[in-house]
Amino acid sequence: DIQLTQSPSSLSASLGDRVTLTCRTSENVGEYLNWYQQKPGRAPQLLVFKGSALQSGVPSRFGGSGSGTEFTLIISSLQLDDFATYLCQQSYSLPYTFGRGTILEIK
Amino acid sequence: QARLVESGGGVVQPGTSLRLSCVVSGVTLDRFAMHWIRQAPGKGLDWLAQSSVHGDIKFYADSVKGRFTISRDNANNTLYLEMNDLRPEDTATYYCVSDYDSSGVGWFDPWGQGTVVTVSS
């Protein structure tokens, strides 16, 4: 199974900050890396698919990049609604696997 | 806008069975491959199973292969997960999840709200 490692595991940031979250995969997954946002007690929501494609309805302050084994999710200017857990997931091969997440907290 | 609503969770004893249901509204189920994904308390997400649009092709995680069965009734817009020989480690919130596409591209949107399964004696 492909392992996904997210860093940092948690991050404290302020409103308006630009933050960069990283996901590394144990094997080359090409562009098949997706990002989700999850809030406590809620199901995840798709933010970015295929590395950099923004899901419909997701604000443009979110952006994904990367390929191969290293990927990033950038939030350009943090808003209150953005404080949540961010998860990456590979769709390159079965079984689909997820990272353990980065918890983004308010400083 | 698709809406997915799971039901069927509960508290069960080890070794018993449970069937989860997921009713899809807002779209016809036969447009999408479908998945079940679970999240144990305080843990990460585990993909469990995938069904093709017509239910003829299925994939499973090793952890549930032979115990869990995914199925679908497109006429009634309902996805199922039959779970047998339940173990304490199956305790989790179970999510019904739509694939982004009919072909099963492997990214997930939307998700249901989840149904909680607790396996305990």
Interface residues (C-beta under 8 A of the other chain):
Chain A: Y32 N34 Y36 R42 A43 P44 Q45 L46 F49 K50 Q55 L87 Q89 S91 Y92 L94 P95 Y96 T97 F98 G99 R100 G101
Chain B: H35 G44 L45 D46 W47 Q50 F59 A61 D62 Y95 Y100 V105 G106 W107 F108 D109 P110 W111 G112 Q113 G114
